[in-house]
Amino acid sequence: MEPEQVSSLIEHGLPKARVLVTSDDNTHYTAVIVSELFSGKRPLARHQMVYQCLGKLMGNEIHAMAIRAHTPEEWRDLETAGKV
């Protein structure tokens, strides 16, 4: 599955999110997602929100995914600190 397809699924499930998905082999992915919907949520809950967008693809077409899920404020702080 192409990274753009994975991005589209996440964007559909998390409206207004900024999503960047990359992959070297189209089975192992890295995703950076910035969304207001993550506000007040712990990392596990954020990851579960992303997994819900992908449904049965997780563990099948998507073998593994490293997720960085941040609120816009957290992302700005990371950018300011040069940790992006």
PDB file of N, CA, C and O in Angstrom, chain B, residues numbered from 101:
ATOM      1  N   MET B 101       0.850  -1.166   0.000  1.00  0.00           N
ATOM      2  CA  MET B 101       0.000   0.000   0.000  1.00  0.00           C
ATOM      3  C   MET B 101       0.906   1.243   0.000  1.00  0.00           C
ATOM      4  O   MET B 101       1.849   1.334   0.786  1.00  0.00           O
ATOM      5  N   GLU B 102       0.615   2.166  -0.864  1.00  0.00           N
ATOM      6  CA  GLU B 102       1.415   3.387  -0.978  1.00  0.00           C
ATOM      7  C   GLU B 102       1.207   4.295   0.243  1.00  0.00           C
ATOM      8  O   GLU B 102       0.102   4.355   0.783  1.00  0.00           O
ATOM      9  N   PRO B 103       2.246   4.993   0.675  1.00  0.00           N
ATOM     10  CA  PRO B 103       2.109   5.901   1.823  1.00  0.00           C
ATOM     11  C   PRO B 103       1.000   6.942   1.637  1.00  0.00           C
ATOM     12  O   PRO B 103       0.345   7.327   2.605  1.00  0.00           O
ATOM     13  N   GLU B 104       0.791   7.391   0.415  1.00  0.00           N
ATOM     14  CA  GLU B 104      -0.268   8.380   0.160  1.00  0.00           C
ATOM     15  C   GLU B 104      -1.645   7.821   0.471  1.00  0.00           C
ATOM     16  O   GLU B 104      -2.522   8.545   0.941  1.00  0.00           O
ATOM     17  N   GLN B 105      -1.837   6.523   0.208  1.00  0.00           N
ATOM     18  CA  GLN B 105      -3.117   5.884   0.520  1.00  0.00           C
ATOM     19  C   GLN B 105      -3.333   5.823   2.031  1.00  0.00           C
ATOM     20  O   GLN B 105      -4.437   6.065   2.520  1.00  0.00           O
ATOM     21  N   VAL B 106      -2.276   5.501   2.755  1.00  0.00           N
ATOM     22  CA  VAL B 106      -2.360   5.445   4.213  1.00  0.00           C
ATOM     23  C   VAL B 106      -2.654   6.847   4.756  1.00  0.00           C
ATOM     24  O   VAL B 106      -3.486   7.005   5.650  1.00  0.00           O
ATOM     25  N   SER B 107      -1.980   7.850   4.223  1.00  0.00           N
ATOM     26  CA  SER B 107      -2.232   9.240   4.635  1.00  0.00           C
ATOM     27  C   SER B 107      -3.686   9.608   4.421  1.00  0.00           C
ATOM     28  O   SER B 107      -4.315  10.214   5.288  1.00  0.00           O
ATOM     29  N   SER B 108      -4.213   9.246   3.277  1.00  0.00           N
ATOM     30  CA  SER B 108      -5.603   9.573   2.949  1.00  0.00           C
ATOM     31  C   SER B 108      -6.579   8.942   3.942  1.00  0.00           C
ATOM     32  O   SER B 108      -7.542   9.586   4.359  1.00  0.00           O
ATOM     33  N   LEU B 109      -6.340   7.707   4.317  1.00  0.00           N
ATOM     34  CA  LEU B 109      -7.212   7.041   5.292  1.00  0.00           C
ATOM     35  C   LEU B 109      -7.174   7.757   6.641  1.00  0.00           C
ATOM     36  O   LEU B 109      -8.211   7.940   7.279  1.00  0.00           O
ATOM     37  N   ILE B 110      -5.998   8.154   7.067  1.00  0.00           N
ATOM     38  CA  ILE B 110      -5.868   8.858   8.347  1.00  0.00           C
ATOM     39  C   ILE B 110      -6.536  10.223   8.269  1.00  0.00           C
ATOM     40  O   ILE B 110      -7.243  10.624   9.194  1.00  0.00           O
ATOM     41  N   GLU B 111      -6.317  10.937   7.174  1.00  0.00           N
ATOM     42  CA  GLU B 111      -6.938  12.253   7.000  1.00  0.00           C
ATOM     43  C   GLU B 111      -8.461  12.154   6.990  1.00  0.00           C
ATOM     44  O   GLU B 111      -9.153  13.034   7.503  1.00  0.00           O
ATOM     45  N   HIS B 112      -8.972  11.083   6.406  1.00  0.00           N
ATOM     46  CA  HIS B 112     -10.425  10.880   6.380  1.00  0.00           C
ATOM     47  C   HIS B 112     -10.964  10.643   7.794  1.00  0.00           C
ATOM     48  O   HIS B 112     -12.024  11.154   8.157  1.00  0.00           O
ATOM     49  N   GLY B 113     -10.229   9.869   8.581  1.00  0.00           N
ATOM     50  CA  GLY B 113     -10.675   9.531   9.937  1.00  0.00           C
ATOM     51  C   GLY B 113     -10.412  10.628  10.958  1.00  0.00           C
ATOM     52  O   GLY B 113     -11.085  10.698  11.986  1.00  0.00           O
ATOM     53  N   LEU B 114      -9.434  11.484  10.675  1.00  0.00           N
ATOM     54  CA  LEU B 114      -9.088  12.589  11.580  1.00  0.00           C
ATOM     55  C   LEU B 114      -9.134  13.894  10.777  1.00  0.00           C
ATOM     56  O   LEU B 114      -8.096  14.431  10.391  1.00  0.00           O
ATOM     57  N   PRO B 115     -10.344  14.392  10.534  1.00  0.00           N
ATOM     58  CA  PRO B 115     -10.486  15.593   9.711  1.00  0.00           C
ATOM     59  C   PRO B 115      -9.626  16.756  10.225  1.00  0.00           C
ATOM     60  O   PRO B 115      -9.481  16.958  11.430  1.00  0.00           O
ATOM     61  N   LYS B 116      -9.074  17.495   9.299  1.00  0.00           N
ATOM     62  CA  LYS B 116      -8.240  18.675   9.556  1.00  0.00           C
ATOM     63  C   LYS B 116      -6.866  18.334  10.123  1.00  0.00           C
ATOM     64  O   LYS B 116      -6.123  19.235  10.512  1.00  0.00           O
ATOM     65  N   ALA B 117      -6.517  17.051  10.177  1.00  0.00           N
ATOM     66  CA  ALA B 117      -5.190  16.663  10.659  1.00  0.00           C
ATOM     67  C   ALA B 117      -4.163  16.908   9.555  1.00  0.00           C
ATOM     68  O   ALA B 117      -4.467  16.804   8.367  1.00  0.00           O
ATOM     69  N   ARG B 118      -2.954  17.232   9.973  1.00  0.00           N
ATOM     70  CA  ARG B 118      -1.817  17.272   9.047  1.00  0.00           C
ATOM     71  C   ARG B 118      -1.138  15.917   9.173  1.00  0.00           C
ATOM     72  O   ARG B 118      -0.773  15.493  10.269  1.00  0.00           O
ATOM     73  N   VAL B 119      -0.972  15.242   8.041  1.00  0.00           N
ATOM     74  CA  VAL B 119      -0.487  13.865   8.058  1.00  0.00           C
ATOM     75  C   VAL B 119       0.656  13.703   7.060  1.00  0.00           C
ATOM     76  O   VAL B 119       0.564  14.134   5.911  1.00  0.00           O
ATOM     77  N   LEU B 120       1.720  13.078   7.519  1.00  0.00           N
ATOM     78  CA  LEU B 120       2.821  12.701   6.644  1.00  0.00           C
ATOM     79  C   LEU B 120       3.165  11.248   6.931  1.00  0.00           C
ATOM     80  O   LEU B 120       3.542  10.900   8.050  1.00  0.00           O
ATOM     81  N   VAL B 121       3.033  10.407   5.922  1.00  0.00           N
ATOM     82  CA  VAL B 121       3.345   8.990   6.056  1.00  0.00           C
ATOM     83  C   VAL B 121       4.455   8.655   5.065  1.00  0.00           C
ATOM     84  O   VAL B 121       4.393   9.030   3.894  1.00  0.00           O
ATOM     85  N   THR B 122       5.469   7.947   5.551  1.00  0.00           N
ATOM     86  CA  THR B 122       6.556   7.502   4.687  1.00  0.00           C
ATOM     87  C   THR B 122       6.756   6.003   4.859  1.00  0.00           C
ATOM     88  O   THR B 122       6.359   5.412   5.863  1.00  0.00           O
ATOM     89  N   SER B 123       7.390   5.401   3.842  1.00  0.00           N
ATOM     90  CA  SER B 123       7.686   3.971   3.901  1.00  0.00           C
ATOM     91  C   SER B 123       8.770   3.659   2.878  1.00  0.00           C
ATOM     92  O   SER B 123       8.793   4.222   1.784  1.00  0.00           O
ATOM     93  N   ASP B 124       9.661   2.759   3.249  1.00  0.00           N
ATOM     94  CA  ASP B 124      10.683   2.283   2.322  1.00  0.00           C
ATOM     95  C   ASP B 124      10.243   1.029   1.577  1.00  0.00           C
ATOM     96  O   ASP B 124      10.771   0.716   0.509  1.00  0.00           O
ATOM     97  N   ASP B 125       9.269   0.307   2.148  1.00  0.00           N
ATOM     98  CA  ASP B 125       8.894  -0.981   1.562  1.00  0.00           C
ATOM     99  C   ASP B 125       7.387  -1.184   1.398  1.00  0.00           C
ATOM    100  O   ASP B 125       6.952  -2.261   0.991  1.00  0.00           O
ATOM    101  N   ASN B 126       6.591  -0.166   1.708  1.00  0.00           N
ATOM    102  CA  ASN B 126       5.127  -0.219   1.598  1.00  0.00           C
ATOM    103  C   ASN B 126       4.474  -1.294   2.463  1.00  0.00           C
ATOM    104  O   ASN B 126       3.377  -1.762   2.157  1.00  0.00           O
ATOM    105  N   THR B 127       5.148  -1.681   3.541  1.00  0.00           N
ATOM    106  CA  THR B 127       4.537  -2.518   4.576  1.00  0.00           C
ATOM    107  C   THR B 127       4.889  -2.016   5.971  1.00  0.00           C
ATOM    108  O   THR B 127       4.147  -2.258   6.923  1.00  0.00           O
ATOM    109  N   HIS B 128       6.014  -1.321   6.097  1.00  0.00           N
ATOM    110  CA  HIS B 128       6.448  -0.709   7.350  1.00  0.00           C
ATOM    111  C   HIS B 128       6.416   0.802   7.147  1.00  0.00           C
ATOM    112  O   HIS B 128       7.028   1.318   6.211  1.00  0.00           O
ATOM    113  N   TYR B 129       5.704   1.512   8.022  1.00  0.00           N
ATOM    114  CA  TYR B 129       5.457   2.936   7.812  1.00  0.00           C
ATOM    115  C   TYR B 129       5.871   3.760   9.022  1.00  0.00           C
ATOM    116  O   TYR B 129       5.957   3.268  10.147  1.00  0.00           O
ATOM    117  N   THR B 130       6.122   5.022   8.746  1.00  0.00           N
ATOM    118  CA  THR B 130       6.312   6.026   9.785  1.00  0.00           C
ATOM    119  C   THR B 130       5.285   7.110   9.520  1.00  0.00           C
ATOM    120  O   THR B 130       5.164   7.590   8.392  1.00  0.00           O
ATOM    121  N   ALA B 131       4.545   7.500  10.546  1.00  0.00           N
ATOM    122  CA  ALA B 131       3.508   8.510  10.383  1.00  0.00           C
ATOM    123  C   ALA B 131       3.697   9.629  11.399  1.00  0.00           C
ATOM    124  O   ALA B 131       3.923   9.385  12.584  1.00  0.00           O
ATOM    125  N   VAL B 132       3.601  10.847  10.913  1.00  0.00           N
ATOM    126  CA  VAL B 132       3.573  12.027  11.776  1.00  0.00           C
ATOM    127  C   VAL B 132       2.206  12.652  11.567  1.00  0.00           C
ATOM    128  O   VAL B 132       1.843  13.019  10.450  1.00  0.00           O
ATOM    129  N   ILE B 133       1.447  12.769  12.658  1.00  0.00           N
ATOM    130  CA  ILE B 133       0.094  13.298  12.590  1.00  0.00           C
ATOM    131  C   ILE B 133      -0.034  14.430  13.599  1.00  0.00           C
ATOM    132  O   ILE B 133       0.294  14.267  14.774  1.00  0.00           O
ATOM    133  N   VAL B 134      -0.512  15.573  13.132  1.00  0.00           N
ATOM    134  CA  VAL B 134      -0.734  16.730  14.001  1.00  0.00           C
ATOM    135  C   VAL B 134      -2.220  17.053  13.932  1.00  0.00           C
ATOM    136  O   VAL B 134      -2.751  17.352  12.863  1.00  0.00           O
ATOM    137  N   SER B 135      -2.886  16.992  15.082  1.00  0.00           N
ATOM    138  CA  SER B 135      -4.334  17.207  15.106  1.00  0.00           C
ATOM    139  C   SER B 135      -4.794  17.775  16.445  1.00  0.00           C
ATOM    140  O   SER B 135      -4.295  17.397  17.505  1.00  0.00           O
ATOM    141  N   GLU B 136      -5.744  18.677  16.372  1.00  0.00           N
ATOM    142  CA  GLU B 136      -6.404  19.200  17.581  1.00  0.00           C
ATOM    143  C   GLU B 136      -7.143  18.089  18.320  1.00  0.00           C
ATOM    144  O   GLU B 136      -7.338  18.163  19.533  1.00  0.00           O
ATOM    145  N   LEU B 137      -7.550  17.062  17.583  1.00  0.00           N
ATOM    146  CA  LEU B 137      -8.296  15.961  18.200  1.00  0.00           C
ATOM    147  C   LEU B 137      -7.474  15.209  19.237  1.00  0.00           C
ATOM    148  O   LEU B 137      -8.038  14.476  20.050  1.00  0.00           O
ATOM    149  N   PHE B 138      -6.153  15.372  19.227  1.00  0.00           N
ATOM    150  CA  PHE B 138      -5.295  14.712  20.203  1.00  0.00           C
ATOM    151  C   PHE B 138      -5.236  15.462  21.537  1.00  0.00           C
ATOM    152  O   PHE B 138      -4.692  14.942  22.511  1.00  0.00           O
ATOM    153  N   SER B 139      -5.781  16.658  21.592  1.00  0.00           N
ATOM    154  CA  SER B 139      -5.734  17.459  22.822  1.00  0.00           C
ATOM    155  C   SER B 139      -6.369  16.698  23.982  1.00  0.00           C
ATOM    156  O   SER B 139      -7.476  16.172  23.869  1.00  0.00           O
ATOM    157  N   GLY B 140      -5.641  16.651  25.104  1.00  0.00           N
ATOM    158  CA  GLY B 140      -6.146  15.993  26.297  1.00  0.00           C
ATOM    159  C   GLY B 140      -6.063  14.478  26.270  1.00  0.00           C
ATOM    160  O   GLY B 140      -6.515  13.819  27.206  1.00  0.00           O
ATOM    161  N   LYS B 141      -5.496  13.916  25.216  1.00  0.00           N
ATOM    162  CA  LYS B 141      -5.402  12.460  25.094  1.00  0.00           C
ATOM    163  C   LYS B 141      -3.970  12.000  25.376  1.00  0.00           C
ATOM    164  O   LYS B 141      -3.010  12.682  25.016  1.00  0.00           O
ATOM    165  N   ARG B 142      -3.837  10.861  26.011  1.00  0.00           N
ATOM    166  CA  ARG B 142      -2.530  10.255  26.267  1.00  0.00           C
ATOM    167  C   ARG B 142      -2.024   9.608  24.976  1.00  0.00           C
ATOM    168  O   ARG B 142      -2.806   9.360  24.058  1.00  0.00           O
ATOM    169  N   PRO B 143      -0.714   9.336  24.905  1.00  0.00           N
ATOM    170  CA  PRO B 143      -0.164   8.746  23.681  1.00  0.00           C
ATOM    171  C   PRO B 143      -0.883   7.469  23.223  1.00  0.00           C
ATOM    172  O   PRO B 143      -1.131   7.303  22.028  1.00  0.00           O
ATOM    173  N   LEU B 144      -1.215   6.579  24.138  1.00  0.00           N
ATOM    174  CA  LEU B 144      -1.889   5.348  23.748  1.00  0.00           C
ATOM    175  C   LEU B 144      -3.232   5.635  23.079  1.00  0.00           C
ATOM    176  O   LEU B 144      -3.563   5.025  22.062  1.00  0.00           O
ATOM    177  N   ALA B 145      -3.994   6.549  23.641  1.00  0.00           N
ATOM    178  CA  ALA B 145      -5.294   6.900  23.058  1.00  0.00           C
ATOM    179  C   ALA B 145      -5.118   7.521  21.672  1.00  0.00           C
ATOM    180  O   ALA B 145      -5.926   7.280  20.775  1.00  0.00           O
ATOM    181  N   ARG B 146      -4.078   8.310  21.500  1.00  0.00           N
ATOM    182  CA  ARG B 146      -3.804   8.920  20.196  1.00  0.00           C
ATOM    183  C   ARG B 146      -3.495   7.841  19.166  1.00  0.00           C
ATOM    184  O   ARG B 146      -3.997   7.883  18.043  1.00  0.00           O
ATOM    185  N   HIS B 147      -2.670   6.881  19.551  1.00  0.00           N
ATOM    186  CA  HIS B 147      -2.326   5.791  18.637  1.00  0.00           C
ATOM    187  C   HIS B 147      -3.569   4.979  18.288  1.00  0.00           C
ATOM    188  O   HIS B 147      -3.748   4.578  17.138  1.00  0.00           O
ATOM    189  N   GLN B 148      -4.421   4.736  19.271  1.00  0.00           N
ATOM    190  CA  GLN B 148      -5.650   3.994  19.010  1.00  0.00           C
ATOM    191  C   GLN B 148      -6.539   4.733  18.024  1.00  0.00           C
ATOM    192  O   GLN B 148      -7.199   4.107  17.195  1.00  0.00           O
ATOM    193  N   MET B 149      -6.563   6.057  18.103  1.00  0.00           N
ATOM    194  CA  MET B 149      -7.340   6.847  17.149  1.00  0.00           C
ATOM    195  C   MET B 149      -6.821   6.647  15.728  1.00  0.00           C
ATOM    196  O   MET B 149      -7.603   6.532  14.784  1.00  0.00           O
ATOM    197  N   VAL B 150      -5.506   6.608  15.585  1.00  0.00           N
ATOM    198  CA  VAL B 150      -4.900   6.388  14.266  1.00  0.00           C
ATOM    199  C   VAL B 150      -5.213   4.971  13.783  1.00  0.00           C
ATOM    200  O   VAL B 150      -5.583   4.778  12.625  1.00  0.00           O
ATOM    201  N   TYR B 151      -5.067   3.987  14.664  1.00  0.00           N
ATOM    202  CA  TYR B 151      -5.353   2.603  14.287  1.00  0.00           C
ATOM    203  C   TYR B 151      -6.803   2.433  13.838  1.00  0.00           C
ATOM    204  O   TYR B 151      -7.081   1.660  12.921  1.00  0.00           O
ATOM    205  N   GLN B 152      -7.728   3.152  14.478  1.00  0.00           N
ATOM    206  CA  GLN B 152      -9.138   3.076  14.082  1.00  0.00           C
ATOM    207  C   GLN B 152      -9.333   3.540  12.645  1.00  0.00           C
ATOM    208  O   GLN B 152     -10.183   3.010  11.929  1.00  0.00           O
ATOM    209  N   CYS B 153      -8.558   4.517  12.227  1.00  0.00           N
ATOM    210  CA  CYS B 153      -8.646   5.014  10.847  1.00  0.00           C
ATOM    211  C   CYS B 153      -8.226   3.948   9.845  1.00  0.00           C
ATOM    212  O   CYS B 153      -8.692   3.947   8.706  1.00  0.00           O
ATOM    213  N   LEU B 154      -7.358   3.049  10.258  1.00  0.00           N
ATOM    214  CA  LEU B 154      -6.774   2.069   9.351  1.00  0.00           C
ATOM    215  C   LEU B 154      -7.444   0.702   9.429  1.00  0.00           C
ATOM    216  O   LEU B 154      -7.280  -0.131   8.538  1.00  0.00           O
ATOM    217  N   GLY B 155      -8.193   0.482  10.493  1.00  0.00           N
ATOM    218  CA  GLY B 155      -8.980  -0.740  10.632  1.00  0.00           C
ATOM    219  C   GLY B 155      -8.189  -2.018  10.419  1.00  0.00           C
ATOM    220  O   GLY B 155      -7.101  -2.190  10.970  1.00  0.00           O
ATOM    221  N   LYS B 156      -8.750  -2.918   9.610  1.00  0.00           N
ATOM    222  CA  LYS B 156      -8.170  -4.248   9.394  1.00  0.00           C
ATOM    223  C   LYS B 156      -6.880  -4.224   8.584  1.00  0.00           C
ATOM    224  O   LYS B 156      -6.215  -5.253   8.460  1.00  0.00           O
ATOM    225  N   LEU B 157      -6.516  -3.077   8.035  1.00  0.00           N
ATOM    226  CA  LEU B 157      -5.246  -2.986   7.307  1.00  0.00           C
ATOM    227  C   LEU B 157      -4.059  -3.178   8.251  1.00  0.00           C
ATOM    228  O   LEU B 157      -3.008  -3.682   7.853  1.00  0.00           O
ATOM    229  N   MET B 158      -4.248  -2.760   9.527  1.00  0.00           N
ATOM    230  CA  MET B 158      -3.172  -2.923  10.517  1.00  0.00           C
ATOM    231  C   MET B 158      -2.943  -4.413  10.754  1.00  0.00           C
ATOM    232  O   MET B 158      -3.877  -5.166  11.028  1.00  0.00           O
ATOM    233  N   GLY B 159      -1.685  -4.817  10.643  1.00  0.00           N
ATOM    234  CA  GLY B 159      -1.341  -6.217  10.827  1.00  0.00           C
ATOM    235  C   GLY B 159      -1.488  -7.034   9.561  1.00  0.00           C
ATOM    236  O   GLY B 159      -1.091  -8.199   9.522  1.00  0.00           O
ATOM    237  N   ASN B 160      -2.049  -6.444   8.535  1.00  0.00           N
ATOM    238  CA  ASN B 160      -2.193  -7.131   7.249  1.00  0.00           C
ATOM    239  C   ASN B 160      -1.365  -6.378   6.207  1.00  0.00           C
ATOM    240  O   ASN B 160      -0.152  -6.568   6.123  1.00  0.00           O
ATOM    241  N   GLU B 161      -2.021  -5.520   5.410  1.00  0.00           N
ATOM    242  CA  GLU B 161      -1.275  -4.730   4.432  1.00  0.00           C
ATOM    243  C   GLU B 161      -0.273  -3.801   5.110  1.00  0.00           C
ATOM    244  O   GLU B 161       0.812  -3.550   4.587  1.00  0.00           O
ATOM    245  N   ILE B 162      -0.650  -3.299   6.274  1.00  0.00           N
ATOM    246  CA  ILE B 162       0.247  -2.458   7.072  1.00  0.00           C
ATOM    247  C   ILE B 162       0.827  -3.351   8.161  1.00  0.00           C
ATOM    248  O   ILE B 162       0.174  -3.623   9.169  1.00  0.00           O
ATOM    249  N   HIS B 163       2.043  -3.798   7.951  1.00  0.00           N
ATOM    250  CA  HIS B 163       2.668  -4.725   8.902  1.00  0.00           C
ATOM    251  C   HIS B 163       3.050  -4.019  10.206  1.00  0.00           C
ATOM    252  O   HIS B 163       2.872  -4.573  11.291  1.00  0.00           O
ATOM    253  N   ALA B 164       3.576  -2.789  10.096  1.00  0.00           N
ATOM    254  CA  ALA B 164       3.990  -2.041  11.288  1.00  0.00           C
ATOM    255  C   ALA B 164       3.949  -0.550  10.983  1.00  0.00           C
ATOM    256  O   ALA B 164       4.133  -0.126   9.842  1.00  0.00           O
ATOM    257  N   MET B 165       3.704   0.236  12.033  1.00  0.00           N
ATOM    258  CA  MET B 165       3.670   1.688  11.866  1.00  0.00           C
ATOM    259  C   MET B 165       4.215   2.365  13.120  1.00  0.00           C
ATOM    260  O   MET B 165       3.735   2.130  14.229  1.00  0.00           O
ATOM    261  N   ALA B 166       5.222   3.204  12.923  1.00  0.00           N
ATOM    262  CA  ALA B 166       5.721   4.064  14.000  1.00  0.00           C
ATOM    263  C   ALA B 166       4.929   5.361  13.909  1.00  0.00           C
ATOM    264  O   ALA B 166       4.874   5.995  12.855  1.00  0.00           O
ATOM    265  N   ILE B 167       4.320   5.746  15.015  1.00  0.00           N
ATOM    266  CA  ILE B 167       3.424   6.909  15.018  1.00  0.00           C
ATOM    267  C   ILE B 167       3.965   7.997  15.931  1.00  0.00           C
ATOM    268  O   ILE B 167       4.331   7.746  17.079  1.00  0.00           O
ATOM    269  N   ARG B 168       4.007   9.203  15.397  1.00  0.00           N
ATOM    270  CA  ARG B 168       4.262  10.410  16.195  1.00  0.00           C
ATOM    271  C   ARG B 168       2.982  11.238  16.092  1.00  0.00           C
ATOM    272  O   ARG B 168       2.687  11.802  15.039  1.00  0.00           O
ATOM    273  N   ALA B 169       2.232  11.308  17.172  1.00  0.00           N
ATOM    274  CA  ALA B 169       0.936  11.994  17.189  1.00  0.00           C
ATOM    275  C   ALA B 169       1.006  13.169  18.148  1.00  0.00           C
ATOM    276  O   ALA B 169       1.229  12.987  19.345  1.00  0.00           O
ATOM    277  N   HIS B 170       0.816  14.377  17.626  1.00  0.00           N
ATOM    278  CA  HIS B 170       0.975  15.595  18.413  1.00  0.00           C
ATOM    279  C   HIS B 170      -0.187  16.555  18.198  1.00  0.00           C
ATOM    280  O   HIS B 170      -0.853  16.535  17.163  1.00  0.00           O
ATOM    281  N   THR B 171      -0.410  17.388  19.196  1.00  0.00           N
ATOM    282  CA  THR B 171      -1.327  18.516  19.019  1.00  0.00           C
ATOM    283  C   THR B 171      -0.555  19.598  18.267  1.00  0.00           C
ATOM    284  O   THR B 171       0.675  19.550  18.217  1.00  0.00           O
ATOM    285  N   PRO B 172      -1.248  20.568  17.685  1.00  0.00           N
ATOM    286  CA  PRO B 172      -0.541  21.665  17.016  1.00  0.00           C
ATOM    287  C   PRO B 172       0.417  22.408  17.954  1.00  0.00           C
ATOM    288  O   PRO B 172       1.499  22.819  17.533  1.00  0.00           O
ATOM    289  N   GLU B 173       0.033  22.581  19.205  1.00  0.00           N
ATOM    290  CA  GLU B 173       0.890  23.273  20.169  1.00  0.00           C
ATOM    291  C   GLU B 173       2.164  22.471  20.444  1.00  0.00           C
ATOM    292  O   GLU B 173       3.259  23.031  20.487  1.00  0.00           O
ATOM    293  N   GLU B 174       2.011  21.163  20.628  1.00  0.00           N
ATOM    294  CA  GLU B 174       3.168  20.307  20.860  1.00  0.00           C
ATOM    295  C   GLU B 174       4.102  20.340  19.651  1.00  0.00           C
ATOM    296  O   GLU B 174       5.323  20.376  19.803  1.00  0.00           O
ATOM    297  N   TRP B 175       3.525  20.329  18.462  1.00  0.00           N
ATOM    298  CA  TRP B 175       4.327  20.347  17.244  1.00  0.00           C
ATOM    299  C   TRP B 175       5.118  21.654  17.129  1.00  0.00           C
ATOM    300  O   TRP B 175       6.292  21.646  16.762  1.00  0.00           O
ATOM    301  N   ARG B 176       4.465  22.773  17.447  1.00  0.00           N
ATOM    302  CA  ARG B 176       5.169  24.066  17.428  1.00  0.00           C
ATOM    303  C   ARG B 176       6.327  24.066  18.413  1.00  0.00           C
ATOM    304  O   ARG B 176       7.408  24.566  18.103  1.00  0.00           O
ATOM    305  N   ASP B 177       6.107  23.506  19.599  1.00  0.00           N
ATOM    306  CA  ASP B 177       7.179  23.427  20.605  1.00  0.00           C
ATOM    307  C   ASP B 177       8.346  22.579  20.093  1.00  0.00           C
ATOM    308  O   ASP B 177       9.507  22.932  20.298  1.00  0.00           O
ATOM    309  N   LEU B 178       8.039  21.468  19.431  1.00  0.00           N
ATOM    310  CA  LEU B 178       9.096  20.621  18.877  1.00  0.00           C
ATOM    311  C   LEU B 178       9.853  21.346  17.764  1.00  0.00           C
ATOM    312  O   LEU B 178      11.077  21.244  17.673  1.00  0.00           O
ATOM    313  N   GLU B 179       9.129  22.073  16.925  1.00  0.00           N
ATOM    314  CA  GLU B 179       9.774  22.841  15.861  1.00  0.00           C
ATOM    315  C   GLU B 179      10.691  23.902  16.443  1.00  0.00           C
ATOM    316  O   GLU B 179      11.814  24.087  15.975  1.00  0.00           O
ATOM    317  N   THR B 180      10.209  24.600  17.469  1.00  0.00           N
ATOM    318  CA  THR B 180      10.998  25.652  18.111  1.00  0.00           C
ATOM    319  C   THR B 180      12.272  25.075  18.729  1.00  0.00           C
ATOM    320  O   THR B 180      13.333  25.697  18.675  1.00  0.00           O
ATOM    321  N   ALA B 181      12.159  23.896  19.309  1.00  0.00           N
ATOM    322  CA  ALA B 181      13.305  23.255  19.942  1.00  0.00           C
ATOM    323  C   ALA B 181      14.212  22.533  18.936  1.00  0.00           C
ATOM    324  O   ALA B 181      15.248  21.989  19.317  1.00  0.00           O
ATOM    325  N   GLY B 182      13.828  22.529  17.661  1.00  0.00           N
ATOM    326  CA  GLY B 182      14.617  21.863  16.639  1.00  0.00           C
ATOM    327  C   GLY B 182      14.577  20.354  16.714  1.00  0.00           C
ATOM    328  O   GLY B 182      15.526  19.685  16.307  1.00  0.00           O
ATOM    329  N   LYS B 183      13.467  19.801  17.241  1.00  0.00           N
ATOM    330  CA  LYS B 183      13.347  18.354  17.420  1.00  0.00           C
ATOM    331  C   LYS B 183      12.412  17.693  16.414  1.00  0.00           C
ATOM    332  O   LYS B 183      11.901  16.598  16.651  1.00  0.00           O
ATOM    333  N   VAL B 184      12.199  18.358  15.314  1.00  0.00           N
ATOM    334  CA  VAL B 184      11.288  17.813  14.305  1.00  0.00           C
ATOM    335  C   VAL B 184      12.071  17.063  13.265  1.00  0.00           C
ATOM    336  O   VAL B 184      11.489  16.525  12.323  1.00  0.00           O
TER     337      VAL B 184
END
